[in-house]
Amino acid sequence: MENSQPPELVKISKRYLLAVYLILPILFFIYVGDVWFFDSALLPYMGLTSLVLPLYILFFELPHIIASFFGFADKEYFNHYKKHLLFFLPLILIATGVLLYVNFALGVTLYLVGTVWHGLKQQTGIALILGARPGWVHSVWTLVPIIITSLAYIYYIVPEVFPVQLIAYISPIIFAGIFLLILITILKMWQSVPKVRLYVLCVSSLFFFSYLFILTGYIFLAFFAMRFVHDFSAFAFYTTHDQNRNQGERKNYIYKLFSAVPLPVFILTPLLAIGFAYLARTTAEGLTIGYVVLVLLGIAHY
């Protein structure tokens, strides 16, 4: 009788997690080229409205958000999170919808802050997985950029949510926070083991490039940098998990439904996510409706 060997599990490559940061020098060259050689011709298109461009929404924001819900088509996972899905999630969506209706700018602000918190916590969390040392330095390295980036986004996109008395203090707070982050980044790299220092540097570079883009008005580049790194990192975890979970027997009803498609799960995951995102985008006509769909799905994801 032959011994049945369990299928080999797929692993996430550290090189892949580092490679996603190559987007930073690419966006920096685009920025420098536009400022130096084209008199900032792209600047009028670098606002918040670019976040709902069809091509951007097709491949970023929505697909990874939708892919994060695939796991709940697994009966075991659904039962485990049933209370959260059937009780807490509807309450959060209703509250967010009411907020968007009463004060749309404040609702968008909530989404922006949630995006910053979610995206940056992911990257500093991956640093821990790769071997970064936990502790107060790591906590400060995580919290300072979340606070600075949130303030910067709100200040440059929806400044009306700040009380008038605070507006004059926001810019000095942001610059002081950036200086503090430089110091804490140096300390974080000094205390990190050599194998994780490059990743710490890449994450910190994401912070600093984002601030450069925000402070010079290239809001879309700042969002795109964070979104690119976050989405491609997230898909690495989604596809790896779903591939390993559904090897041999497909436990997830979505992947069972597409079992006739001769593709492995780690390929199906992004393709289905992009397909569902396209359907969501085509049903949301108009800029405001597009934002509402994006914000509601994003809040549910966070």
ChimeraX attribute file (.defattr): number of C-alpha atoms within 10 A of each C-alpha:
attribute: neighborCount
match mode: 1-to-1
recipient: residues
	/A:1	3
	/A:2	4
	/A:3	5
	/A:4	6
	/A:5	6
	/A:6	8
	/A:7	9
	/A:8	8
	/A:9	11
	/A:10	14
	/A:11	11
	/A:12	13
	/A:13	10
	/A:14	11
	/A:15	9
	/A:16	12
	/A:17	18
	/A:18	16
	/A:19	14
	/A:20	17
	/A:21	22
	/A:22	12
	/A:23	15
	/A:24	22
	/A:25	13
	/A:26	11
	/A:27	17
	/A:28	17
	/A:29	11
	/A:30	13
	/A:31	20
	/A:32	12
	/A:33	13
	/A:34	15
	/A:35	14
	/A:36	9
	/A:37	10
	/A:38	10
	/A:39	10
	/A:40	14
	/A:41	11
	/A:42	14
	/A:43	16
	/A:44	10
	/A:45	12
	/A:46	19
	/A:47	18
	/A:48	13
	/A:49	12
	/A:50	18
	/A:51	20
	/A:52	19
	/A:53	11
	/A:54	13
	/A:55	11
	/A:56	13
	/A:57	20
	/A:58	21
	/A:59	19
	/A:60	21
	/A:61	22
	/A:62	26
	/A:63	24
	/A:64	25
	/A:65	22
	/A:66	21
	/A:67	22
	/A:68	19
	/A:69	13
	/A:70	18
	/A:71	19
	/A:72	18
	/A:73	15
	/A:74	18
	/A:75	13
	/A:76	13
	/A:77	12
	/A:78	15
	/A:79	12
	/A:80	11
	/A:81	11
	/A:82	14
	/A:83	11
	/A:84	13
	/A:85	15
	/A:86	11
	/A:87	10
	/A:88	12
	/A:89	15
	/A:90	13
	/A:91	13
	/A:92	14
	/A:93	16
	/A:94	12
	/A:95	13
	/A:96	23
	/A:97	18
	/A:98	13
	/A:99	16
	/A:100	20
	/A:101	13
	/A:102	11
	/A:103	13
	/A:104	17
	/A:105	18
	/A:106	18
	/A:107	21
	/A:108	21
	/A:109	22
	/A:110	18
	/A:111	20
	/A:112	22
	/A:113	18
	/A:114	18
	/A:115	24
	/A:116	21
	/A:117	19
	/A:118	15
	/A:119	21
	/A:120	22
	/A:121	17
	/A:122	17
	/A:123	24
	/A:124	21
	/A:125	15
	/A:126	17
	/A:127	20
	/A:128	15
	/A:129	11
	/A:130	17
	/A:131	14
	/A:132	23
	/A:133	16
	/A:134	12
	/A:135	8
	/A:136	9
	/A:137	15
	/A:138	21
	/A:139	11
	/A:140	16
	/A:141	21
	/A:142	21
	/A:143	16
	/A:144	17
	/A:145	24
	/A:146	22
	/A:147	16
	/A:148	22
	/A:149	25
	/A:150	20
	/A:151	21
	/A:152	23
	/A:153	22
	/A:154	21
	/A:155	19
	/A:156	15
	/A:157	19
	/A:158	14
	/A:159	17
	/A:160	13
	/A:161	14
	/A:162	13
	/A:163	8
	/A:164	9
	/A:165	7
	/A:166	9
	/A:167	14
	/A:168	9
	/A:169	9
	/A:170	17
	/A:171	16
	/A:172	11
	/A:173	15
	/A:174	22
	/A:175	14
	/A:176	12
	/A:177	17
	/A:178	19
	/A:179	12
	/A:180	15
	/A:181	23
	/A:182	14
	/A:183	12
	/A:184	19
	/A:185	21
	/A:186	13
	/A:187	14
	/A:188	22
	/A:189	18
	/A:190	11
	/A:191	14
	/A:192	18
	/A:193	14
	/A:194	12
	/A:195	11
	/A:196	18
	/A:197	19
	/A:198	14
	/A:199	23
	/A:200	25
	/A:201	15
	/A:202	18
	/A:203	21
	/A:204	24
	/A:205	16
	/A:206	20
	/A:207	21
	/A:208	18
	/A:209	18
	/A:210	24
	/A:211	23
	/A:212	16
	/A:213	20
	/A:214	23
	/A:215	16
	/A:216	11
	/A:217	17
	/A:218	22
	/A:219	26
	/A:220	20
	/A:221	23
	/A:222	25
	/A:223	22
	/A:224	20
	/A:225	24
	/A:226	24
	/A:227	18
	/A:228	18
	/A:229	24
	/A:230	24
	/A:231	20
	/A:232	18
	/A:233	23
	/A:234	20
	/A:235	20
	/A:236	18
	/A:237	16
	/A:238	20
	/A:239	22
	/A:240	18
	/A:241	18
	/A:242	22
	/A:243	20
	/A:244	17
	/A:245	17
	/A:246	17
	/A:247	16
	/A:248	10
	/A:249	8
	/A:250	18
	/A:251	17
	/A:252	19
	/A:253	15
	/A:254	17
	/A:255	21
	/A:256	14
	/A:257	10
	/A:258	13
	/A:259	14
	/A:260	8
	/A:261	11
	/A:262	8
	/A:263	11
	/A:264	14
	/A:265	23
	/A:266	20
	/A:267	11
	/A:268	20
	/A:269	25
	/A:270	20
	/A:271	15
	/A:272	18
	/A:273	23
	/A:274	21
	/A:275	15
	/A:276	17
	/A:277	22
	/A:278	18
	/A:279	12
	/A:280	19
	/A:281	19
	/A:282	13
	/A:283	11
	/A:284	15
	/A:285	10
	/A:286	10
	/A:287	11
	/A:288	12
	/A:289	13
	/A:290	19
	/A:291	20
	/A:292	19
	/A:293	16
	/A:294	23
	/A:295	25
	/A:296	18
	/A:297	16
	/A:298	19
	/A:299	18
	/A:300	17
	/A:301	18
	/A:302	13
